[in-house]
Amino acid sequence: MKRPTLQVVAARAGVSKSSVSRVINGEATVAPEIRDVVMQAVRELGYVPNGAARNLVTRRTDTLAVVVSDPPQGVVSDDPLFSAVVRAISRELESAGKRLVLMLAESDQSRFRVEQYIAGGHVDGVLLVALHGTDPLPAALARQDLPVVSFNRTSAQGVPYVALDNTGGAELAVRHLLERGRRRIATITGPLELHESRERLAGYRRTLQDTGRRPMVGLGDFTRASGAQAMRELLADDPELDAVFAANDLMAIGALRALHQAGRRVPEDVAVVGFDDIEAASYTTPALTSIRSPMADQATAAVHLLLQLIDGGPADPVIMPNQLVIRESS
């Protein structure tokens, strides 16, 4: 049986041959309704594109790399949102007809292997996840003249990113505590080598500065244990504190445990607000007030930006908005 051609698919779909080609090649600019009718015709006809011939013409692999740059036992290893991010990225790439290669850069050796793989022309673009501020990988990949998008803000010049409004989210949390009548508000930071940690700390400081109040800062590393330890230290420094903003929910959950162990009632004695609104925030005792981070939407936007770059489009950074979710802890 003769294999159906692009022309046959175009006739079945009622569109031009060039439109079919754009859909088959996974171009992000194709209208959804055109993509739907073409893919329906492809399924009905059993059309199988000649991948080797197409790649010779387009010079594309239809493969994108998601590089997780995080040391062993780093931020990602204990982050319940990470799996949701990877799922969202996978869904978007699947709908665009792209393959996903997931690569871990946990050491100098593994980063070198990632650089070598990318330099070998195996992928059309790279999405970087969980970057530390001093990570050399973004700049190294940017020098390879390949589309690169960061899933957070990065210090590397010329690397576009999709980031949360970390400063605005922290301001939202602290203003909420002030509106609830809290006057001695502490914060627990994430690792300060991360951009998002520094931005959330800046939002906390700026909001308190506007009211003339003294900042009280405990250092954490985005884990429950660090949140509990920082909370104990903050209580020792100022037994009269009446609120704490933790830079993520895991640390806020640790803070809740430390407050319970210290005999402090939440929110009567100390109000607590977290950041991220992970699923567990609804099940703490009391349920945790948090800043909801649209991580799945952020992942989707990052994929769209990367596909746009691959197609020669603009590379403007994207900042995602936050939402305050009020529960019993404040």
N, C-alpha and C positions, 0 to 999 in steps of 0.2 A: 504494500500500500504506500502511495506517495505521501511524503510528509507535507503537511500544510505549510504554506509560506506566509510571510508578513502580509503580502497582498491579499491572500485569502482571509486572514484574520481581520484585516482592515475592512474587507467587504462585509464579513459577518457582523462586525461591530458598527458599521456605518460611519466610520471615521477615516481620516487619511492614513496612508502608510507611515508618514512621519510621526503621527500621533501614537500609533502602535509601537513604533521604534522607541519613542520617548518613554512610554510606559514600561516596555521590556527592559530598557536600560536603567529604570529606577529613578528617573529624573524627578526631583521634588516639586517642580513647578507645574506638573500636570494637574488639571482640575480633577477633583475626586470623582465626579460623575463620568468623566472620560476614562479614568483608570478603571472604574467599576465595569463599564460596558466592554472594555478591551479584555479585562481579566475573565469576564464571563465568556467571551468568544474564545479565549485561549483554552479555558477548561472544556468548553463544548467540542472544540476541534482537536484537543489533545496536542496543541502546539508546544514544541520543545525548542527553545532558542539555541542556536549554535553558539555556546558560550565562548569557545576558543576564537571563532571568527569575530564575534562581537568585541571581545577584549582587545583583539589586534587593532580594531577600528577605533574604539573609545579609549584605549590605553588604561582601562580600569579593571579592577579585580572584583568589584561589587562586594568587597569585604572591608569592614571597619574594625579597628582595634579599640577595645576599652581597656585602658591601662590603669590598674589600681596601684598607685604609688604610696605605699604605707609600710612601715617597718613591722616585723613580727610582733604580735600583741599590741599593735598600734590602734588608732582610732577606729578603723573599720572593723577590726576583729570583734569588738563588743558593741557594734552599732546595729540595733534592730531595724533601722531604716535602710541599711545597705541592700538587703535582698529585694526590697521594694524598688529601689533605684535600678538594680540590674534587670528586674522583670520589666519595668517600664521601658528601659532602653531596648531590651530584646523585642518587645512588642512593636515598638516604633520601627526598628530595623527590619523586622519581619514584614510589616505592612509596606515598607519601601522596597522590598525585594532584595535586601542586603544581608550578607552573612556577618556574624559576630565572632571575633576572636577576643577572648578574655585573657589578659596577661597581667601577672603580678610583678611588681618591681619593689622587692623587699630589701634589697642589698645593692651594693655597688656592682656586684657580679651580675645580678638579675637585671639591673638597669642597663648594663652594657649589652646583655642579650636582647633586651627590648629594642635598644637603639639599632643594633645590627639587623634585627628582623624587620623593623620599619624601613631602614635604609635599603633593604633588599627588594623593595617594591611590592611587597606582599599585600599591602592594604592601600585604600584610597584616602584614608583619613584616620585621625586618632582622637578619642575622647578620654581625657585624663580625669581621674577621680581620686579624691582624698589626698590632696597635695599639701605638703608642709611648705612653709614660706621659704626655706632655704634649699628646697629640692632643686637640683640642677637639671632634672629631666625635661621640664617644659622648654627651657631655652635650647637644650640639645636637640629636641625634636623640631622646634621651630626653625632651626638652622637647616633642616633637611628639605625645606621648601615643600612641605606637605601640609594640607589643612589640619589644624589642631585646635580643639576647643577644650577648655578647662571647665570641669563641673564645679568649680569654685574660683574665686578671684586668685590670681597668681601674680607674683612680682616680675615674671618674665615679660619683657617687652614684646608687644605684637601678638600676644596670645589672647584671642577673644575668650570670653567666659560667660557662663550663666550662673548667677549667684543669688543667694537670699539677701533680703534687706536686713542684714544682721543688726546694724546700728538702729534702724527704725523699729525692729522688733524688740530690742532691749529697751528703747525709750517707751514703747507701748506698755511693756511689763512694769517698768518703774512708775510710770504715770498712774497706772492702775493701782499700785500699792499706795501711792500718795493720796489718790482719791478715796481710798479706803481708810484714810486717817493714819497711816503708818508714818513714823517719823525717824526711826533709826533702821535704815534699810541697808543690808549687806548684800554682797554678791559673791558667787563662787564662779571663777573663770574656768574656761577650758585651757588646753595647752597654748601658751602665748606665742609659740612659733606658728600657729595657724592663724590665717587672716580672719576667719570667722570669730575666733576667740577674742582677738584684739578689737574687732569691730563691735562685738557685744559688750565688751568692757567699756569702750568709748561711749556707747549709747547710754550705759548706766551712769558713767561719770558725768556726762553732759547734762543729763536730766537732773541729777542731784545738784550739780553746780548751779543750775538755773534757779534752784530753790534755796541755795546757801547751806545745804546740808553736807556733813562730812562723809566721804566714802569709806566703806569698810570692805576690804577685799581679801577673800580667801582663794588660794590657788588649788585648782583641781586639774584632772586630766581626762574628763568626760566619762569617768567610770563611777559606779555606785560607791565603791570604797573611798575614792578621793572626795566625793561629795560629803560622805559621813565624816571623814577626818577634818575637812575644811570647816564643816558646821561646828564640830566640837571646838576647834581653835577659835572660831569667831565668837562663840558663846563665852569662852574663857577670856577673850579680849574685851568683850562688852556684853555682860550678862543682861543688859537692858534692851538689847536689839529686839525689834518687833516685826521684822520682815527680812526675807532673803530672796533674791533673784538668782537662780542657778542657770548657768549658760547652756545646760541641756537637761533633759528629763531624767536621765540616769543619775546624774549628780543630785538632782532635786529629790529623787527617791531615796538616795543615801542620806540626804539632809533630813528627810522626814523620819527616818529610823533613828538618827542621832538625836533629834529633838524629842522623840518618844522616850528614848533611853534617859534623856536628861530631865524628864518630867515636864516638858513644855507642851502645852496644848496647841494644836493647829486647827483653825487659825486664831483661836482666842488669844494666845500669848504671842505666837509668831506665825505670820502669814508666809506662804511659800508659793513661788511661781517658777515654772520651768520653761524650757524652750525645746520645741520640735513636735510636741503633742503625739508621742508614740502611743501605741495601743494600750500599753500598761498604765498610762496616765489616768485612764478612766477607772482603773481597778485598784489604785492605791487607797489607803485609809488615812485621812480623807482623800477623795478624788482630787487629782492635781490640776490646778489652773496652769495653763501653758500657752506659749506662742506656737500656733500651728504653722509648720513649715510645709509648703506644697512640694515635697520632694519628688513625687511622681511627675508633677507638672514641670518641675525643674529639669528632670531627666528628659522628658519629652522635648522641652524647649532646646536643650543642649543638642539632642539628635537633629532637630530641625535646623539649628544654626550650622551644625557640621555639614549636613547635606547641602545647605545653601552655599556654604563656602566651596564645597567640591564642585558645585555647578557655576562657580564664579560670581556668586552673589556677595552682598556686603557682610561685614563682620562686626557689627555693632554689639557691644556687651548687652546682656539682658539681666535686669534686676527683678526678682520675683517678690511680690508683696506677701505680708504676713497677716495673721488674724489672731486676736486674743480669744482664747476659749476659757471662759470663767467656770470654775468648779468650786468644790467646798474648801479647798486649801487656802483660799484668800477671801 
